[in-house]
Structures are given as structure tokens and as C-alpha cells.
Amino acid sequence: MEMTTVDPAKELLFARPGFLVRRLHQIHYALFFEECKSQNVTPVQYGILTAVSVLPDLDQTSIAQEVGLDRTTTADVLKRLEDRGLIERRANPADKRTRHVRLTEEGRKVVESLRGGMARAQERLLEPLRPAERTMLMDLMRILVEANNQYSRTVLRTI
């Protein structure tokens, strides 16, 4: 007769959605870095670069709302991306206090070069699930994010 060992800490932790979300986030970061290490870009940086690639000329506050980061963190990330020559910030002619953000040619190349690695990281993350489960997981995560958006430090922009 085989005896199974019960791990009480794991049972308690795995019953907590917050623990599982945090753990899954850590796993995703690891997969992203394995797939995208050639460009030395973090998932947060890639998220900002992606947003700027499809929504050029947003200001820092709007970018923060698009990707769910606070303005200070967004400013720090934008500075690092600008220092690397991946984005440029231009004065907003309508409001001199804000600056519009655009990808540079090098930034466009980085976004394009990481697209495949990001897709592989996503695929690897979801690989254990059947196609219907993948769809269900994505649908459920969207529901949870949208229903709880107001509790985040930075509320995502809603359409």
C-alpha cells in the first residue's frame, strides 16, 4: 500500500487565488526571460513598448493607464527606454507640461524581434491546458481584471 504525503502548507497556499496568481506571474517572467533574453528587455518594458507601438503619441499618464502601472514607475521605465534609444519623447504642442512618446526605429526593431519570443513564452505558459481550457482561463482572467480594476493602484483605462 502506497502512502501519499500531504503538504499542509501547499494545500493552504494553493487554496488562495492571490498566491496562485503571484506564482503564475513569477513563472511567466521566467519564461519571458528564457525566450527574450537576447534583447535585455523586461516584460514591463515590453508591455510599454507594445502599447507605444500601437498607440503612438500617448503621454506618460495615458501609457500608465494602458499598461496598469503608476506614473512614477512608468516615468522610470520610459527614461530607461529613452536612454537605450528605444523611444523618444517630444513636447506636446497643445500642453507643454506633457510629452508624447513614440518608438524609435530601434524600438520598432526590438518590438518586432521580441514578438516571436513573447508568443513562445505565452504558448509555453498555457501548454498544459487544452484549447478550450486556454480560452476559458483567458475569459475568466479578463472577467476578474475588469471586475476588480478599481482596486488596483493604477486603474486600467476602460473604453
PANU-27415 format. One line per 10 residues: number of its first residue (from 0); their letters; for each residue x, y, z of C-alpha. Coordinates in pm, 1 decimal, always signed. Each point is the difference from the previous one (the first is absolute). Layout:
// PANU-27415
NUM	a	X:Y:Z  ...
// end
This chain:
// PANU-27415
0	memttvdpak	+0.0:+0.0:+0.0  +146.0:+330.7:-116.3  -16.3:+289.1:+239.7  -55.8:+350.8:-134.7  +156.4:+289.4:+180.4  -216.2:+302.3:+70.2  +169.3:+339.7:-7.5  -218.1:+219.5:+224.6  +175.2:+324.3:-98.0  -49.7:-73.9:-369.1
10	ellfarpgfl	-364.8:-87.1:+58.7  -57.8:+331.4:+178.4  +195.7:+209.3:-251.5  -147.0:-167.3:-309.6  -348.7:+79.1:+134.7  +80.9:+373.4:-26.1  -57.7:+162.7:-339.6  +242.7:+281.1:+83.7  +280.4:-247.7:+65.6  -66.0:-182.1:-326.7
20	vrrlhqihya	-18.6:+325.3:-199.0  +332.1:+117.5:+147.4  +163.9:-337.8:-62.3  -128.4:-11.5:-358.9  +134.6:+352.3:-51.6  +345.3:-113.0:+119.9  -12.5:-296.3:-238.7  -101.5:+225.4:-288.7  +292.2:+235.1:+70.2  +240.7:-296.2:-6.3
30	lffeecksqn	-143.9:-124.8:-330.8  +15.1:+351.1:-149.1  +366.9:+36.8:+95.8  +86.6:-341.8:-143.9  -165.1:+87.1:-331.2  +95.0:+368.0:-23.9  +337.4:+28.9:+174.3  +178.7:+113.7:-316.2  -142.4:+354.4:+21.6  +40.0:+56.8:+376.0
40	vtpvqygilt	-358.2:+129.3:+30.9  -229.0:-73.2:+294.1  -366.1:-98.6:-41.6  -102.3:+342.4:+137.2  +224.1:+176.5:-251.4  -134.7:-218.3:-279.4  -356.9:+80.7:+109.1  +71.9:+372.4:-22.4  +177.7:-40.0:-333.8  -297.2:-198.6:-130.7
50	avsvlpdldq	-249.9:+263.8:+114.3  +206.7:+279.5:-154.4  +35.7:-198.8:-324.4  -376.0:-11.5:-51.0  -88.5:+331.7:+169.8  +273.1:+250.1:-92.4  +4.0:+348.0:+149.5  -157.8:-91.5:+332.0  +121.7:+192.0:+300.9  +151.8:-165.9:+307.6
60	tsiaqevgld	-329.1:-3.1:+195.8  -188.9:-161.1:-288.0  +270.9:-264.4:-42.7  -19.1:-75.5:+372.8  -376.4:-51.2:-31.9  +42.8:-225.2:-304.3  +240.6:-239.1:+170.9  -116.0:+30.5:+361.7  +306.2:+162.8:+152.8  +23.8:+301.4:+229.6
70	rtttadvlkr	+132.8:+320.1:-156.4  +330.4:-7.9:+190.1  +83.4:-354.1:-112.8  -106.9:+86.0:-353.6  +226.1:+307.1:+1.6  +295.1:-210.7:+120.3  -58.4:-266.1:-266.8  -42.5:+263.4:-272.9  +328.7:+163.4:+106.9  +183.7:-333.6:-26.8
80	ledrglierr	-157.3:-68.2:-340.7  +91.7:+351.1:-116.7  +358.8:-42.0:+126.6  +23.2:-319.9:-207.4  -128.9:+182.8:-307.0  -319.6:-205.5:-25.3  -243.7:+289.3:+44.7  +2.3:+374.2:-42.3  -200.6:+255.4:+190.7  -112.0:+318.3:-173.7
90	anpadkrtrh	-164.8:+306.9:+144.7  -377.9:+5.2:-40.9  -79.0:+315.6:-198.6  -341.7:+23.3:+169.5  +136.0:-37.7:+356.7  +366.4:+77.9:+70.8  -20.1:-188.0:+332.0  -42.2:-334.5:-176.5  +209.5:-187.0:-250.8  -110.3:-239.4:-270.5
100	vrlteegrkv	+176.1:-335.3:-21.4  +90.7:-178.5:-323.4  +212.2:-300.9:-86.8  +327.5:+67.5:-173.0  +101.2:-215.1:-295.1  +208.9:-206.8:+242.8  -304.2:-31.6:+229.8  -208.4:-130.9:-291.1  +269.8:-257.1:-74.5  +6.5:-115.0:+363.7
110	veslrggmar	-379.9:-33.3:+18.4  +1.3:-202.1:-321.9  +294.3:-217.3:+102.8  -164.7:-87.6:+333.8  -342.5:-79.7:-144.1  +86.1:-365.7:-68.2  +165.1:-51.6:+338.6  -297.6:+152.6:+179.2  -235.2:-227.6:-193.8  +213.4:-304.2:+90.8
120	aqerlleplr	+0.1:+101.7:+368.4  -380.5:+32.4:-7.8  -34.1:-334.4:-176.9  +229.0:-172.3:+249.5  -194.9:+147.5:+290.8  -331.3:-130.7:-134.6  +137.7:-325.5:-144.2  -134.9:-226.1:+277.1  -356.2:+111.5:-82.0  -227.9:-127.2:-275.8
130	paertmlmdl	-115.2:+268.3:-249.9  -341.3:+37.1:+164.8  +166.7:+36.5:+341.7  +233.4:+267.7:-136.5  -297.2:+197.7:-127.9  -182.4:-46.8:+328.2  +301.7:+109.7:+205.5  +46.3:+313.9:-210.7  -371.3:+81.4:+22.4  -2.7:-48.5:+377.0
140	mrilveannq	+312.5:+210.7:+50.6  -152.2:+282.3:-209.7  -317.5:-13.9:+210.1  +199.6:+17.9:+323.8  +221.9:+284.7:-121.6  -291.9:+205.9:-128.5  -219.1:-64.4:+305.1  +279.1:+90.5:+242.9  +174.9:+273.1:-199.2  -95.2:+271.6:+249.5
150	ysrtvlrti	+201.9:-169.3:+277.7  +333.1:+31.3:-179.7  +248.2:+276.0:+84.1  -29.6:+94.1:-366.4  -336.4:-45.2:-162.1  +16.0:-118.3:-359.3  -157.3:+229.7:-253.9  -341.8:-128.2:-101.1  -156.5:+61.7:-335.4
// end
